[in-house]
Amino acid sequence: MGWQRVNAPPRTNHSYWLMNQTIGARFWAKVNCAGTHQAGMATCCWEWEGASHPRGYGKIYDGTRMAYAHRVALEWALGRPPVDYVLHKCDNPRCVRPSHLEEGDQAENLRQCRERGRNNRGEVNGQSKLTADSVREIREQVAKGLARSALARQYGITEAYISTLVNRKCWSHIA
C-alpha cells in the first residue's frame, strides 16, 4: 500500500478536511504572536506564517474563497466585514494584529504609500524607459524648441508622453 502520514487528512478529500477544521483553528495555527517589533508601535506584530501573496500579505481559505489574513483578523475584531481598505499602521504586510490594523479608503492607502516610500515612481519602476536625467534633458530640449517627435524617437516614447513630461503630469518629483 505504501507510506501514509499519521493523522493526516485523506489525500483525495482535501476540501472535506478543510471544512471540518474551523477557520479560527487554521488561522491561529499560522500566526506567530512573538513577531517583529516595528518602529513607532508599542506592541510587536503578530506575523502571518502561512501562504502569502507575492507582496507579503497573508492568505487563508475562508470556506468559500481565498481571503487576505489581515482582513479576516480585522473582521473578527470589528464584528463585521471591513468597509473598504484595511491599512497597516505598522507597515508590515504580514501583520494580523488587530490593534495594528485600521479601516481606510483608497486615498488614505495611496497617501501612506507615498509617505512610506512604497510607490514605484521614477526610475525605480521596472517599466520605466527613462531616468531622472533623461527627463530633465527632455524638458530642457523642449524648452529650447526641439521637436517633440524627434525626442520621442530618440527616447523610444510617444509624443503624448513627452507632453505629459513637459506639463509635469508625470515625473513631477523631478525638478
PyMOL commands that set and color helices and strands:
alter all, ss='L'
color gray80, all
select helices_A, chain A and resi 14-19+23-28+69-78+98-100+106-115+122-124+132-143+148-155+159-166
alter helices_A, ss='H'
color red, helices_A
select strands_A, chain A and resi 31-32+47-48+59-61+66-68+85-88+101-104
alter strands_A, ss='S'
color yellow, strands_A
deselect
rebuild
show_as cartoon
